[in-house]
């Protein structure tokens, strides 16, 4: 993945370092963090990279073409807005904003100033998801009936004191954190949701945001996505099941603590009974972060609207806002 596009990294924590590790060497030319030492630490890993504590300095720099924002949720949209006004392209970590109104403002700025915006829904680039989309688009499932998804983790000591537990910084709890991934993935297979039901609850963690959310979504044809996200899972879990009239797909695992990533393809036989089963295993992990950046570089080269972009982020956040209301 070679590129002559130069990247400014805003937010030099865990995700910033993960992004850096999946970019071409030297592609990150500036790093910014409110903690200057963290910016310097990341900059030291990219040849010729400068560090600053002032995000305005990074955004104004001629040596930056793309601003990559990996901050707390509440800072995502304001920083992206600054970057778009400066004529930069932007990669925003999910959820991209803490309100639909913020995303709508970014869409208007993108249109006015010409900067493209991609949202970091990297799960779309996991190998099991790529294979699932291939089978779905080939018609292997037949007409889709419904979808079921679960995504959970167990938190850690002090979780209730992290920024994710502060609604002013996070915009919400588990639903806006991991839940948006499931909502985004459901939309690939079912499209736009016209009916949104569900609730968010706090069962275990002593914090003012949700640690579990239960969501039921329906499209205009009545097809349903039934989703549960949790940070009281204790054993990390990811499961997405897509049910068609002719076959079922089951994606489980994300690698690491979520278990080996696998995709099961259950093909219904004419006589019904036990299905014909094919299992795809991905023991080498995923290159989702690298693949989505390669796609963004191509978006910029071709001047095409990124997918997932602001439209897809808006669809997911619209569901979150409805449940929180």
N, C-alpha and C positions, 0 to 999 in steps of 0.2 A: 504494500500500500504506500506508494510514493506520492508526495504532494508538494507543491510549491506554496500552498496556502499556509499562512502563519497564524498560530493560535495563541490567544491570551487566556490563561487559566485563572478564573476568579473562584476562590475557595480551594485551599490547599490541604484539605483533610484527607480522610480515607478514600472518598470517591475521586477527588482530584488526582491522587497518586495512582489510583486504578486506571483512570482515563489516560494519564501520562504513559503508563506501562503498555497501553494498547495503541499508541500513536507512533508514527515514524520518528526516528531519532532526530532531535533538533527541531521538530515541528512546533513545539511550545517555545515561543520567543519571549513571553512575559508571564510572570506569575504574581497574583495579588491575593492578599489575605489580610484581615484586620490584625492578625498576629504576624508581624513581619518575619519572625523567625521561621514560621511555617512556610511562608512564601519563599524564603531563602533556601530552606531545605528542599522544596520541590524544584526550585530553579537550578540547584546544584546538580540535578539529575538530567538536565537538558542542556546540551552545549550552547553557549551564547545566550542563555536565558537570563533576563533581568528580573529582579524582585522589587516589589513595591507594596506599601500598605494602603496606597490610594488607588481605588478602583478607577477613579476618573482619569488618572495618569495612564493606566493600561488602555482604557477605552479610546483615549485620544491619540494613542501612539500609532505612527505610520507603519510600524513593524508588526501590527496585528490586523489580520483580515477577519478572523472568526473569534468571537468571545464565547468561551465555554464557561457556563455558570453552574457551580456545584456548591451552593450555599444552603443555609436554612431556607425553608419554603417561603417565608415572608419576604426574603430579599430577592428571590428569583426574578419576578416580573419587573420590579423597579430597576434592577441592573440591566435586564434585557431591554427595557425601554430606553435607557441611556445609550446602550450599544446601537440600537436601531436608529436612533436620532443621529448618531455619528456615522451612519452608513455601513455598519458592520453586519456580518451574518452572525447568527447566534445558535448555539446548542445549549438548551436548557434541560437540566435534570427534571424528571417527573416530580411533582405534577405540573410543573411549569408556572404555577401561580397558586394563590390561596382563594381565588374567586373567579367565576366566569367573567365578571366585569373586567378584571385585570387582563385576562386572555383576549377579550374583545379589543381592549386598548392596544395590545401588542399587534393584533391583526391589522388594525388601522395604521399603526406605525410602520409595519412591514410593507403594507401596500403603498404608503406615501413615500418611504425612503428606499425601498427596493431590497432591503436586507431579508434574507431567508431565515426561517426559524424551524429548527428540528427539536422535537421533544424526546428526551432519553428514555423511551420505552424499550429498553434493550431486550426484554423478554421475547419480543417479536423475532429476534435474530438468534435465539437458542436453536440448536440443531433439531430438536424434537418439534419445535414450532414451525420451522421451515419445512420439515417433512409433512407435518399435519396440514399446512396450507397447500402444499403440493397435491396431496391426496384429495383434499376438499375441493380444490379448483379443478381437478380432473374428474370430479363427479363420483368419486369412489364411495361416498357415503350416501348418495341419493339425497332426497330432500331432507334438510335438517329439521329435527323435531324440537330438541331442547339441549341445554348445556348445563353442566354442574361443575363448580370450581371450589377448591379449598386452598387457602394459602395461610400458613401460620408459622410463628416462631415463638420462643419462650421468653424473650426479653433477657435481662441480665441484672445483676446487682446494681442498684442505683438507677435503673431504667426510668423510674418515675421522676428523676431529677434532671434528665437529659432535655435538650431543646425540643425533642419530639413530644414531650409531655407538657409543653407550654403552648397553649393555643394561639398566643400572639405571634409565636415564631413558626409553628407547624401548620396552623389552620385547622387542626383536628388531630385525631389519633390514628388508629390502625387502618381505618377506612381510607383516609387520604394518603397513608403511607404505602402499605402493601395492597390495599384494596383497589387502588386505581389501576394496578397492573392487571388484575383479574377482569375489571370492567373493560379495560382496553382490549384485552384478548377476546372477551366475549363478543365485542363489537365486530371483530374481524369475521366471525362466523354467522352472526345474526343481524348485523347492521344497526340501524338506529332504533333506540328503545323509546316506545311511546307511553309505557306505563312503568312507573318506578315505585316500588314499595320496599319497606324494610325498616330496620332500626339499628342504632348503635348503642352499646352498653359498656359500662365499666364494672367488671366483676372482681378483679384481683388487684390491679395496680392502683395505688393511692395517688391519682392524678386527675385533672379536670378534663381529660380527653378520653375517648373510647379505647378499650382494649379488645373489643370484639364488635363485629358488625355483620348483620345478616340481611342479604339483599335479594329481592326477587324482581327481575326485569322482564318485560314482555315487549315484543315488537308488534307492528300493526297486524301481522298474521297470527298473533297469539303465541308465537314461539317463545320459550322461557329460558332465561339464564338465572340459575339459582346459585348464589355465591355466599361463602362464609370466609371471613378473614379474622385472624386472631393473633394476639401476642400473649396468650395463655396456652399455647399449643404444647409447650414443654419439649416435645420432639419435633424439630423443624419439619414442615410438611408442605409439599406442593403437589396438587392434583387437578387436572383439567380433563373432563370427560365431555366429548361431543357426540351426541346421538343422532344418527341419520336413520332413515327408513331401511337402508340397505346394509349399514355397517356402523360401528362405533369406533372412535379413537379415544385412547386414554394416555395422556401425557403425565408422567409422574417423575418427580425428582428434578433438581436443578444443579446436581453435582454438589460436592462438598458435604456440609452437614445435612443437606436435604436429600442425600442419597443419589446414586447414579441416575443420570437422566435417561429415561426410556420412553418409547412410544409404542403402544400396543394397538394393532389394527385388527379388529374383530369383524370379519365379514360374514354376514348372515347367509346361510345355505337355503336353497329352495325348500328343503324339507324341515327347515328351522332346526331346533336342537342346538347342541354345542357348535359355536361358530368356527370358521377357519381362522386361525390366529397367526399373525406375523408380529414379531417383536423386533424393534430397532433399538439398539443400545448405543450409548454415547459415553464410553468410559474416559475419553480424553478431555472431557469438559467442553466448554463452549467458547467461541470467539465472538460473542455477540457484541461486545463493546467495539471491537475492531471492525466488524462488519458494518455496524451502523455508522461509524465514522467514514468508512469508505463510501457508503451510500450518500452521506452528506457532502463529501467532496464532489461526488458525481452530480448531486442536486445543483450545487453551485456552478459546476462546469456547464451543465445543460440549462441552467436558469429555470429549473422546474420546482414546483411546490413540494417540499418534503412531506413524506408520509412514514411514520406519524409526525404530524406537525400541530399547528395551533387548532385546526379543526378537530383532530382526534383527541387532543388534550381537553378541548372544550366539552366534547361528548362525555368523557370520563368525569370531569369536574362537575358537570351538570347533575349527574347521578349523585355524587357526593353531597352537593349542596341540598338536593332534595331530601336525602336521608337525614342530614343534620337538621334540616328545618323541622 
